[in-house]
Amino acid sequence: MSRVGRKPIVVPPGVEVAVDGSECRVKGPKGQLTQEIHNDVRVSVDGGEVVVTRASDQPEHRALHGLTRALIQNMVIGVTDGFRKSLELQGTGYRAQLQGSSLLLNVGFSHPVEMKPIDGATFEVETPTLLHISGVDKQVVGQQAALVRRVRPPEPYHGKGIRYRGEQIRLKAGKSRA
């Protein structure tokens, strides 16, 4: 049995989990999320716990077992605490600012780059070189962070660009004179 899939999900107070056919709905203080569930995986709600079981021991079912449990766990965490990704801008003159709900990035181009948030994600600029993306859905928060990082990924010679907070960039050696 999957080690991840075997563990029951503890549902905190104030969170409702409902399974309706092949759809799982989780509702909590921060919002509501839904997820389609594969037909070969069964989800049952027993009091304050959610248990995920699979149809057989085939490799595909084993993979779906752990995946489904992880997705439901992330939904429960999202509606109670939410998710947050932090990005750092590194480079001379690189800065971020909010303009309404949009993010305005000055990252070395001849023009500022404006980014609108995906539904379910919000931007927060702590300092001009540190921004946070938060939301209820883990996938949406990660996708929005990846889209922001893609505007100017860190380059390998000086490390300038947009990086995740705490990300280590392996710098290459520059040209050497002979």
VENTAKA-V386504 format. One record per pair of residues at least 12 apart in sequence whose C-alpha atoms are under 10 Angstrom apart, sorted by sequence separation. I is the first residue (numbers start at 1). J is the second residue. D is the distance in Angstrom with one decimal. If there is no record, write none. Layout:
BEGIN
i:I j:J d:D
i:I j:J d:D
END
This chain:
BEGIN
i:15 j:27 d:5.7
i:16 j:28 d:6.4
i:23 j:35 d:5.7
i:24 j:36 d:6.4
i:41 j:53 d:5.9
i:42 j:54 d:6.1
i:53 j:65 d:6.6
i:54 j:66 d:9.4
i:94 j:106 d:5.4
i:95 j:107 d:6.6
i:102 j:114 d:6.7
i:103 j:115 d:5.1
i:104 j:116 d:9.0
i:121 j:133 d:6.5
i:122 j:134 d:5.4
i:123 j:135 d:9.2
i:133 j:145 d:6.7
i:149 j:161 d:8.1
i:150 j:162 d:7.9
i:157 j:169 d:9.5
i:158 j:170 d:9.8
i:159 j:171 d:6.7
i:14 j:27 d:8.4
i:15 j:28 d:4.5
i:16 j:29 d:9.8
i:22 j:35 d:8.5
i:23 j:36 d:4.6
i:24 j:37 d:6.9
i:40 j:53 d:8.9
i:41 j:54 d:4.6
i:42 j:55 d:7.7
i:52 j:65 d:6.9
i:53 j:66 d:9.4
i:93 j:106 d:7.3
i:94 j:107 d:4.6
i:95 j:108 d:9.5
i:102 j:115 d:5.6
i:103 j:116 d:6.5
i:121 j:134 d:5.7
i:122 j:135 d:6.3
i:132 j:145 d:8.6
i:149 j:162 d:5.3
i:150 j:163 d:9.4
i:156 j:169 d:7.1
i:157 j:170 d:8.6
i:158 j:171 d:6.8
i:159 j:172 d:9.4
i:14 j:28 d:6.0
i:15 j:29 d:7.3
i:22 j:36 d:5.8
i:23 j:37 d:5.7
i:40 j:54 d:6.1
i:41 j:55 d:6.2
i:52 j:66 d:8.5
i:54 j:68 d:9.8
i:93 j:107 d:7.2
i:94 j:108 d:6.6
i:101 j:115 d:9.2
i:102 j:116 d:4.7
i:103 j:117 d:7.8
i:120 j:134 d:8.4
i:121 j:135 d:4.8
i:122 j:136 d:9.9
i:131 j:145 d:9.9
i:148 j:162 d:7.8
i:149 j:163 d:6.3
i:155 j:169 d:8.4
i:156 j:170 d:6.5
i:157 j:171 d:5.4
i:158 j:172 d:8.3
i:11 j:26 d:9.8
i:13 j:28 d:9.0
i:14 j:29 d:6.9
i:15 j:30 d:9.7
i:17 j:32 d:9.9
i:19 j:34 d:9.7
i:21 j:36 d:9.2
i:22 j:37 d:4.9
i:23 j:38 d:8.9
i:39 j:54 d:9.4
i:40 j:55 d:5.4
i:41 j:56 d:9.3
i:53 j:68 d:9.5
i:92 j:107 d:8.6
i:93 j:108 d:7.3
i:94 j:109 d:9.7
i:99 j:114 d:8.8
i:101 j:116 d:7.1
i:102 j:117 d:6.4
i:120 j:135 d:5.7
i:121 j:136 d:7.7
i:133 j:148 d:9.6
i:148 j:163 d:9.3
i:149 j:164 d:7.8
i:154 j:169 d:7.4
i:155 j:170 d:9.4
i:156 j:171 d:4.8
i:157 j:172 d:5.3
i:158 j:173 d:9.4
i:12 j:28 d:9.3
i:15 j:31 d:9.8
i:16 j:32 d:9.4
i:17 j:33 d:9.8
i:18 j:34 d:9.5
i:19 j:35 d:9.7
i:20 j:36 d:9.8
i:21 j:37 d:8.5
i:22 j:38 d:6.7
i:38 j:54 d:9.9
i:39 j:55 d:9.0
i:40 j:56 d:8.3
i:52 j:68 d:7.5
i:53 j:69 d:9.0
i:89 j:105 d:9.3
i:91 j:107 d:7.7
i:92 j:108 d:8.2
i:96 j:112 d:9.4
i:98 j:114 d:9.5
i:99 j:115 d:9.8
i:100 j:116 d:9.7
i:101 j:117 d:7.2
i:117 j:133 d:9.1
i:119 j:135 d:9.2
i:120 j:136 d:6.8
i:121 j:137 d:8.1
i:146 j:162 d:9.9
i:154 j:170 d:9.8
i:155 j:171 d:8.2
i:156 j:172 d:5.7
i:157 j:173 d:6.8
i:158 j:174 d:9.2
i:15 j:32 d:9.6
i:17 j:34 d:9.8
i:19 j:36 d:9.9
i:20 j:37 d:9.8
i:22 j:39 d:6.7
i:52 j:69 d:6.1
i:89 j:106 d:9.5
i:90 j:107 d:8.8
i:91 j:108 d:8.3
i:95 j:112 d:9.7
i:96 j:113 d:9.5
i:97 j:114 d:9.7
i:98 j:115 d:9.8
i:99 j:116 d:9.8
i:120 j:137 d:7.0
i:121 j:138 d:9.6
i:145 j:162 d:10.0
i:146 j:163 d:9.5
i:154 j:171 d:9.8
i:155 j:172 d:9.5
i:156 j:173 d:8.8
i:157 j:174 d:6.7
i:19 j:37 d:9.3
i:21 j:39 d:9.0
i:22 j:40 d:9.9
i:51 j:69 d:8.0
i:52 j:70 d:10.0
i:89 j:107 d:7.9
i:96 j:114 d:9.8
i:119 j:137 d:9.9
i:120 j:138 d:9.8
i:121 j:139 d:10.0
i:123 j:141 d:9.9
i:145 j:163 d:9.5
i:146 j:164 d:9.1
i:156 j:174 d:9.7
i:22 j:41 d:9.1
i:24 j:43 d:8.2
i:50 j:69 d:8.8
i:103 j:122 d:9.5
i:120 j:139 d:10.0
i:121 j:140 d:6.6
i:122 j:141 d:8.4
i:145 j:164 d:8.2
i:22 j:42 d:8.7
i:23 j:43 d:9.6
i:24 j:44 d:9.9
i:40 j:60 d:9.5
i:41 j:61 d:7.4
i:52 j:72 d:9.3
i:101 j:121 d:10.0
i:102 j:122 d:8.8
i:103 j:123 d:6.9
i:120 j:140 d:6.7
i:121 j:141 d:5.8
i:21 j:42 d:9.5
i:22 j:43 d:9.0
i:40 j:61 d:6.8
i:41 j:62 d:9.5
i:101 j:122 d:7.3
i:102 j:123 d:7.5
i:103 j:124 d:8.7
i:119 j:140 d:8.0
i:120 j:141 d:7.8
i:121 j:142 d:9.4
i:123 j:144 d:9.4
i:21 j:43 d:9.5
i:43 j:65 d:9.8
i:50 j:72 d:8.7
i:101 j:123 d:7.1
i:102 j:124 d:9.9
i:103 j:125 d:8.7
i:106 j:128 d:9.8
i:118 j:140 d:7.2
i:119 j:141 d:9.8
i:121 j:143 d:9.4
i:122 j:144 d:9.1
i:123 j:145 d:9.7
i:19 j:42 d:9.5
i:20 j:43 d:9.7
i:38 j:61 d:9.5
i:41 j:64 d:7.1
i:42 j:65 d:8.8
i:50 j:73 d:9.1
i:100 j:123 d:9.9
i:101 j:124 d:9.1
i:105 j:128 d:9.4
i:117 j:140 d:9.7
i:118 j:141 d:8.6
i:121 j:144 d:7.1
i:19 j:43 d:7.0
i:40 j:64 d:8.1
i:41 j:65 d:6.5
i:105 j:129 d:9.8
i:117 j:141 d:9.7
i:120 j:144 d:9.7
i:121 j:145 d:9.4
i:18 j:43 d:9.6
i:19 j:44 d:7.2
i:40 j:65 d:8.8
i:41 j:66 d:10.0
i:43 j:68 d:8.8
i:98 j:123 d:7.6
i:118 j:143 d:8.6
i:119 j:144 d:9.7
i:18 j:44 d:8.8
i:19 j:45 d:7.7
i:38 j:64 d:7.7
i:42 j:68 d:9.4
i:43 j:69 d:8.7
i:97 j:123 d:9.5
i:98 j:124 d:7.5
i:118 j:144 d:6.6
i:17 j:44 d:9.5
i:18 j:45 d:7.4
i:37 j:64 d:9.3
i:38 j:65 d:9.4
i:41 j:68 d:7.8
i:97 j:124 d:8.7
i:98 j:125 d:6.8
i:117 j:144 d:7.1
i:17 j:45 d:7.2
i:41 j:69 d:9.7
i:96 j:124 d:9.7
i:97 j:125 d:6.3
i:103 j:131 d:9.5
i:116 j:144 d:9.5
i:117 j:145 d:9.9
i:16 j:45 d:9.8
i:43 j:72 d:9.6
i:96 j:125 d:7.0
i:97 j:126 d:9.2
i:115 j:144 d:9.6
i:118 j:147 d:9.9
i:17 j:47 d:10.0
i:38 j:68 d:8.2
i:95 j:125 d:9.7
i:96 j:126 d:9.4
i:97 j:127 d:8.6
i:98 j:128 d:9.7
i:117 j:147 d:9.8
i:17 j:48 d:9.2
i:19 j:50 d:9.9
i:37 j:68 d:7.1
i:96 j:127 d:8.0
i:97 j:128 d:6.4
i:117 j:148 d:9.7
i:16 j:48 d:9.3
i:17 j:49 d:9.2
i:18 j:50 d:9.7
i:36 j:68 d:9.3
i:95 j:127 d:8.5
i:96 j:128 d:5.1
i:97 j:129 d:9.0
i:115 j:147 d:8.9
i:116 j:148 d:10.0
i:130 j:162 d:9.6
i:132 j:164 d:9.8
i:15 j:48 d:9.4
i:17 j:50 d:8.0
i:35 j:68 d:9.2
i:95 j:128 d:4.8
i:96 j:129 d:6.3
i:97 j:130 d:9.7
i:98 j:131 d:9.7
i:115 j:148 d:7.7
i:129 j:162 d:9.1
i:130 j:163 d:9.9
i:131 j:164 d:9.7
i:132 j:165 d:9.5
i:11 j:45 d:9.4
i:37 j:71 d:9.7
i:94 j:128 d:8.0
i:95 j:129 d:5.2
i:96 j:130 d:7.7
i:97 j:131 d:8.7
i:114 j:148 d:9.9
i:130 j:164 d:9.7
i:131 j:165 d:9.4
i:11 j:46 d:9.9
i:13 j:48 d:8.2
i:37 j:72 d:9.7
i:93 j:128 d:9.7
i:94 j:129 d:6.9
i:95 j:130 d:8.3
i:96 j:131 d:7.4
i:113 j:148 d:9.9
i:130 j:165 d:8.4
i:9 j:45 d:9.4
i:10 j:46 d:10.0
i:11 j:47 d:8.6
i:12 j:48 d:7.3
i:35 j:71 d:8.0
i:93 j:129 d:9.4
i:95 j:131 d:9.5
i:115 j:151 d:9.6
i:8 j:45 d:9.8
i:10 j:47 d:9.5
i:11 j:48 d:5.2
i:12 j:49 d:8.9
i:35 j:72 d:7.9
i:84 j:121 d:9.4
i:86 j:123 d:9.9
i:8 j:46 d:9.8
i:10 j:48 d:6.1
i:11 j:49 d:5.6
i:34 j:72 d:9.1
i:83 j:121 d:9.6
i:84 j:122 d:9.5
i:85 j:123 d:9.9
i:86 j:124 d:9.4
i:87 j:125 d:9.7
i:89 j:127 d:10.0
i:91 j:129 d:9.1
i:113 j:151 d:8.1
i:9 j:48 d:8.4
i:10 j:49 d:4.7
i:11 j:50 d:7.2
i:33 j:72 d:9.5
i:84 j:123 d:9.9
i:86 j:125 d:9.7
i:88 j:127 d:9.5
i:89 j:128 d:8.1
i:90 j:129 d:7.0
i:8 j:48 d:9.7
i:9 j:49 d:5.4
i:10 j:50 d:6.6
i:35 j:75 d:8.6
i:86 j:126 d:9.8
i:88 j:128 d:9.1
i:89 j:129 d:4.8
i:90 j:130 d:9.2
i:8 j:49 d:6.1
i:9 j:50 d:5.0
i:10 j:51 d:9.2
i:34 j:75 d:8.1
i:88 j:129 d:5.6
i:89 j:130 d:6.4
i:7 j:49 d:9.9
i:8 j:50 d:5.7
i:9 j:51 d:6.6
i:33 j:75 d:6.5
i:87 j:129 d:8.3
i:88 j:130 d:4.7
i:89 j:131 d:8.3
i:7 j:50 d:9.2
i:8 j:51 d:5.0
i:9 j:52 d:8.6
i:32 j:75 d:8.5
i:33 j:76 d:8.8
i:87 j:130 d:5.9
i:88 j:131 d:6.6
i:105 j:148 d:9.0
i:109 j:152 d:9.4
i:7 j:51 d:7.5
i:8 j:52 d:7.3
i:31 j:75 d:10.0
i:32 j:76 d:9.5
i:86 j:130 d:7.1
i:87 j:131 d:5.4
i:88 j:132 d:8.9
i:107 j:151 d:8.3
i:108 j:152 d:8.8
i:6 j:51 d:7.8
i:7 j:52 d:8.3
i:8 j:53 d:10.0
i:33 j:78 d:8.5
i:86 j:131 d:5.8
i:87 j:132 d:6.2
i:103 j:148 d:9.2
i:107 j:152 d:7.0
i:5 j:51 d:8.4
i:6 j:52 d:7.2
i:26 j:72 d:8.1
i:32 j:78 d:9.0
i:33 j:79 d:7.6
i:85 j:131 d:8.5
i:86 j:132 d:4.4
i:87 j:133 d:8.1
i:105 j:151 d:8.8
i:5 j:52 d:6.4
i:6 j:53 d:7.6
i:25 j:72 d:9.0
i:26 j:73 d:9.9
i:28 j:75 d:9.5
i:30 j:77 d:10.0
i:31 j:78 d:8.3
i:32 j:79 d:6.5
i:85 j:132 d:5.7
i:86 j:133 d:6.3
i:105 j:152 d:9.8
i:4 j:52 d:10.0
i:5 j:53 d:7.4
i:6 j:54 d:9.8
i:24 j:72 d:7.9
i:27 j:75 d:8.8
i:28 j:76 d:7.8
i:30 j:78 d:7.6
i:31 j:79 d:5.5
i:84 j:132 d:6.6
i:85 j:133 d:5.2
i:86 j:134 d:8.7
i:5 j:54 d:8.8
i:26 j:75 d:6.6
i:27 j:76 d:8.1
i:28 j:77 d:9.4
i:29 j:78 d:9.7
i:30 j:79 d:4.8
i:31 j:80 d:8.4
i:84 j:133 d:5.5
i:85 j:134 d:6.5
i:25 j:75 d:8.7
i:26 j:76 d:6.6
i:28 j:78 d:8.6
i:29 j:79 d:6.2
i:30 j:80 d:6.1
i:83 j:133 d:8.3
i:84 j:134 d:4.3
i:85 j:135 d:9.3
i:2 j:53 d:9.7
i:24 j:75 d:9.7
i:25 j:76 d:9.8
i:26 j:77 d:10.0
i:27 j:78 d:9.7
i:28 j:79 d:4.9
i:29 j:80 d:6.1
i:30 j:81 d:7.5
i:31 j:82 d:9.3
i:83 j:134 d:5.5
i:84 j:135 d:6.7
i:1 j:53 d:9.4
i:2 j:54 d:9.6
i:26 j:78 d:9.4
i:27 j:79 d:6.6
i:28 j:80 d:6.0
i:29 j:81 d:8.8
i:30 j:82 d:7.3
i:82 j:134 d:7.1
i:83 j:135 d:5.5
i:84 j:136 d:8.8
i:108 j:160 d:9.7
i:1 j:54 d:9.0
i:26 j:79 d:7.5
i:27 j:80 d:9.0
i:28 j:81 d:9.5
i:29 j:82 d:10.0
i:82 j:135 d:5.7
i:83 j:136 d:6.0
i:84 j:137 d:9.8
i:85 j:138 d:9.6
i:107 j:160 d:9.2
i:108 j:161 d:9.0
i:81 j:135 d:9.3
i:82 j:136 d:4.6
i:83 j:137 d:7.1
i:84 j:138 d:8.3
i:107 j:161 d:7.2
i:1 j:56 d:9.5
i:2 j:57 d:9.4
i:17 j:72 d:9.2
i:81 j:136 d:7.9
i:82 j:137 d:7.4
i:83 j:138 d:6.0
i:107 j:162 d:8.3
i:1 j:57 d:7.4
i:79 j:135 d:9.2
i:80 j:136 d:8.4
i:82 j:138 d:7.9
i:83 j:139 d:9.4
i:85 j:141 d:7.0
i:5 j:62 d:8.3
i:78 j:135 d:7.6
i:79 j:136 d:5.8
i:83 j:140 d:9.5
i:84 j:141 d:6.9
i:85 j:142 d:7.2
i:5 j:63 d:8.9
i:17 j:75 d:9.7
i:78 j:136 d:4.5
i:79 j:137 d:8.1
i:83 j:141 d:6.9
i:84 j:142 d:8.6
i:87 j:145 d:7.5
i:2 j:61 d:9.7
i:3 j:62 d:9.8
i:4 j:63 d:9.9
i:5 j:64 d:8.7
i:6 j:65 d:8.3
i:7 j:66 d:9.3
i:17 j:76 d:8.4
i:77 j:136 d:8.3
i:78 j:137 d:5.9
i:82 j:141 d:9.6
i:83 j:142 d:9.0
i:85 j:144 d:9.2
i:86 j:145 d:8.0
i:87 j:146 d:9.7
i:2 j:62 d:6.2
i:5 j:65 d:5.3
i:6 j:66 d:7.8
i:9 j:69 d:7.7
i:16 j:76 d:8.9
i:76 j:136 d:9.4
i:77 j:137 d:9.2
i:78 j:138 d:6.9
i:85 j:145 d:6.8
i:89 j:149 d:9.2
i:1 j:62 d:7.1
i:2 j:63 d:7.8
i:4 j:65 d:8.1
i:5 j:66 d:4.1
i:8 j:69 d:8.3
i:9 j:70 d:9.1
i:15 j:76 d:7.5
i:75 j:136 d:7.8
i:76 j:137 d:9.8
i:77 j:138 d:9.1
i:84 j:145 d:9.4
i:85 j:146 d:9.9
i:87 j:148 d:8.6
i:88 j:149 d:9.3
i:2 j:64 d:9.5
i:3 j:65 d:9.5
i:4 j:66 d:5.2
i:5 j:67 d:7.5
i:7 j:69 d:8.2
i:11 j:73 d:9.0
i:15 j:77 d:9.8
i:74 j:136 d:9.2
i:75 j:137 d:6.9
i:87 j:149 d:7.7
i:2 j:65 d:6.8
i:3 j:66 d:7.5
i:4 j:67 d:8.3
i:5 j:68 d:7.6
i:6 j:69 d:8.4
i:7 j:70 d:10.0
i:9 j:72 d:8.0
i:10 j:73 d:8.6
i:16 j:79 d:9.8
i:74 j:137 d:7.8
i:75 j:138 d:7.8
i:89 j:152 d:9.2
i:91 j:154 d:9.6
i:1 j:65 d:8.7
i:2 j:66 d:6.0
i:4 j:68 d:9.6
i:5 j:69 d:5.4
i:9 j:73 d:6.3
i:12 j:76 d:8.3
i:15 j:79 d:7.7
i:74 j:138 d:6.8
i:89 j:153 d:9.7
i:90 j:154 d:8.3
i:1 j:66 d:9.3
i:2 j:67 d:9.7
i:4 j:69 d:7.2
i:5 j:70 d:7.6
i:8 j:73 d:9.3
i:11 j:76 d:7.1
i:12 j:77 d:9.3
i:14 j:79 d:9.8
i:15 j:80 d:7.5
i:74 j:139 d:9.3
i:89 j:154 d:9.1
i:4 j:70 d:7.4
i:10 j:76 d:8.8
i:11 j:77 d:9.3
i:14 j:80 d:8.4
i:94 j:160 d:8.9
i:2 j:69 d:10.0
i:9 j:76 d:8.6
i:13 j:80 d:9.5
i:71 j:138 d:9.2
i:91 j:158 d:8.8
i:94 j:161 d:8.1
i:95 j:162 d:9.9
i:12 j:80 d:8.2
i:71 j:139 d:9.7
i:90 j:158 d:9.6
i:91 j:159 d:8.0
i:92 j:160 d:8.3
i:94 j:162 d:9.0
i:11 j:80 d:9.9
i:90 j:159 d:7.4
i:91 j:160 d:4.9
i:92 j:161 d:9.8
i:90 j:160 d:5.1
i:91 j:161 d:6.3
i:89 j:160 d:7.7
i:90 j:161 d:5.4
i:91 j:162 d:8.7
i:89 j:161 d:5.9
i:90 j:162 d:6.3
i:88 j:161 d:8.3
i:89 j:162 d:4.6
i:90 j:163 d:7.8
i:88 j:162 d:5.7
i:89 j:163 d:6.6
i:87 j:162 d:6.6
i:88 j:163 d:5.4
i:89 j:164 d:8.9
i:87 j:163 d:5.6
i:88 j:164 d:6.1
i:89 j:165 d:9.3
i:86 j:163 d:8.7
i:87 j:164 d:4.4
i:88 j:165 d:5.7
i:86 j:164 d:6.0
i:87 j:165 d:5.1
i:88 j:166 d:8.7
i:85 j:164 d:7.6
i:86 j:165 d:5.4
i:87 j:166 d:8.8
i:88 j:167 d:9.3
i:85 j:165 d:8.0
i:86 j:166 d:8.9
i:87 j:167 d:9.3
i:31 j:120 d:9.8
i:33 j:136 d:8.1
i:34 j:137 d:9.9
i:31 j:135 d:9.7
i:32 j:136 d:8.3
i:33 j:137 d:7.4
i:30 j:135 d:9.0
i:31 j:136 d:7.1
i:32 j:137 d:9.3
i:30 j:136 d:6.9
i:31 j:137 d:9.5
END
